[in-house]
């Protein structure tokens, strides 16, 4: 019984650490990006599907200037999954609702 509880605690701690790492990656070199990403992460990340969560994390690998252009609606990413995620983030920013 103790081993199961310990393993469960370890899994929960690992999940918290991963979540903290993802949140930290939302902090960018541009305040404008931070405002979009951190608010969306805090409010909506847990409601995303596993595939959408993976897309969000992959999106964080994008360079700041591209990411800002996408978030501001000045440009669109080529990747369809990125387009959908950017739309979710923008929708949350302006409507304060997770889709």
Kinemage of the C-alpha trace (Angstrom):
@kinemage 1
@onewidth
@group {chain A} dominant
@subgroup {mainchain}
@vectorlist {calphas} color= white
{ca unk a 1} P 0.000 0.000 0.000
{ca unk a 2} L 2.776 2.423 0.912
{ca unk a 3} L 4.522 1.786 -2.388
{ca unk a 4} L 1.360 2.645 -4.345
{ca unk a 5} L 0.926 5.867 -2.405
{ca unk a 6} L 4.580 6.759 -2.964
{ca unk a 7} L 4.329 6.071 -6.706
{ca unk a 8} L 1.155 8.136 -6.879
{ca unk a 9} L 2.866 11.030 -5.105
{ca unk a 10} L 5.839 10.779 -7.456
{ca unk a 11} L 3.559 10.904 -10.485
{ca unk a 12} L 1.740 13.944 -9.092
{ca unk a 13} L 5.045 15.679 -8.348
{ca unk a 14} L 6.318 14.919 -11.865
{ca unk a 15} L 3.135 16.321 -13.385
{ca unk a 16} L 3.441 19.490 -11.293
{ca unk a 17} L 7.067 19.870 -12.379
{ca unk a 18} L 6.199 19.419 -16.061
{ca unk a 19} L 3.369 21.923 -15.726
{ca unk a 20} L 5.708 24.438 -14.066
{ca unk a 21} L 8.258 23.956 -16.858
{ca unk a 22} L 5.640 24.556 -19.540
{ca unk a 23} L 4.395 27.662 -17.733
{ca unk a 24} L 7.966 28.947 -17.493
{ca unk a 25} L 8.356 28.466 -21.258
{ca unk a 26} L 5.316 30.734 -21.736
{ca unk a 27} L 7.492 33.571 -20.437
{ca unk a 28} L 9.013 35.087 -23.531
{ca unk a 29} L 11.322 37.913 -24.431
{ca unk a 30} L 8.310 40.011 -25.422
{ca unk a 31} L 5.728 41.156 -22.887
{ca unk a 32} L 2.989 40.986 -25.521
{ca unk a 33} L 3.602 37.250 -25.982
{ca unk a 34} L 3.672 36.732 -22.210
{ca unk a 35} L 0.269 38.348 -21.844
{ca unk a 36} L -1.301 36.004 -24.377
{ca unk a 37} L 0.452 32.782 -23.402
{ca unk a 38} L 0.566 32.856 -19.613
{ca unk a 39} L -3.083 33.858 -19.231
{ca unk a 40} L -4.160 31.157 -21.698
{ca unk a 41} L -1.984 28.532 -20.031
{ca unk a 42} L -3.285 29.312 -16.542
{ca unk a 43} L -6.938 29.333 -17.570
{ca unk a 44} L -7.187 26.798 -20.387
{ca unk a 45} L -4.276 24.346 -20.581
{ca unk a 46} L -5.922 21.701 -18.386
{ca unk a 47} L -9.070 21.813 -20.522
{ca unk a 48} L -7.192 21.076 -23.755
{ca unk a 49} L -7.050 17.592 -25.194
{ca unk a 50} L -3.735 15.776 -24.922
{ca unk a 51} L -3.095 16.468 -28.614
{ca unk a 52} L -3.861 20.165 -28.150
{ca unk a 53} L -1.555 20.301 -25.130
{ca unk a 54} L 1.231 18.819 -27.256
{ca unk a 55} L 0.538 21.394 -29.976
{ca unk a 56} L 0.674 24.215 -27.419
{ca unk a 57} L 4.036 22.987 -26.132
{ca unk a 58} L 5.368 22.670 -29.700
{ca unk a 59} L 4.139 26.187 -30.432
{ca unk a 60} L 6.402 27.454 -27.654
{ca unk a 61} L 9.405 26.423 -29.785
{ca unk a 62} L 8.509 29.142 -32.295
{ca unk a 63} L 10.640 32.309 -32.432
{ca unk a 64} L 9.162 35.299 -30.604
{ca unk a 65} L 8.707 37.508 -33.696
{ca unk a 66} L 6.738 34.794 -35.523
{ca unk a 67} L 4.714 33.960 -32.450
{ca unk a 68} L 3.848 37.599 -31.856
{ca unk a 69} L 2.801 38.079 -35.497
{ca unk a 70} L 0.513 35.048 -35.223
{ca unk a 71} L -0.946 36.099 -31.872
{ca unk a 72} L -1.586 39.638 -33.099
{ca unk a 73} L -3.250 38.328 -36.270
{ca unk a 74} L -0.661 39.850 -38.616
{ca unk a 75} L 0.345 36.456 -40.024
{ca unk a 76} L -0.714 32.797 -39.881
{ca unk a 77} L 1.395 29.737 -39.209
{ca unk a 78} L 1.646 27.204 -42.024
{ca unk a 79} L 0.830 24.297 -39.698
{ca unk a 80} L -2.928 23.687 -39.368
{ca unk a 81} L -2.650 22.562 -35.742
{ca unk a 82} L -0.731 25.754 -34.910
{ca unk a 83} L -3.412 27.809 -36.665
{ca unk a 84} L -6.111 26.179 -34.544
{ca unk a 85} L -4.138 26.717 -31.333
{ca unk a 86} L -3.402 30.352 -32.162
{ca unk a 87} L -7.130 30.844 -32.764
{ca unk a 88} L -7.907 29.339 -29.343
{ca unk a 89} L -5.354 31.600 -27.658
{ca unk a 90} L -6.609 34.704 -29.465
{ca unk a 91} L -10.214 33.799 -28.706
{ca unk a 92} L -9.390 33.459 -25.010
{ca unk a 93} L -7.491 36.759 -24.985
{ca unk a 94} L -10.442 38.676 -26.375
{ca unk a 95} L -13.389 36.695 -24.951
{ca unk a 96} L -11.932 35.289 -21.710
{ca unk a 97} L -13.470 31.896 -22.470
{ca unk a 98} L -11.674 28.642 -23.147
{ca unk a 99} L -13.164 27.091 -26.273
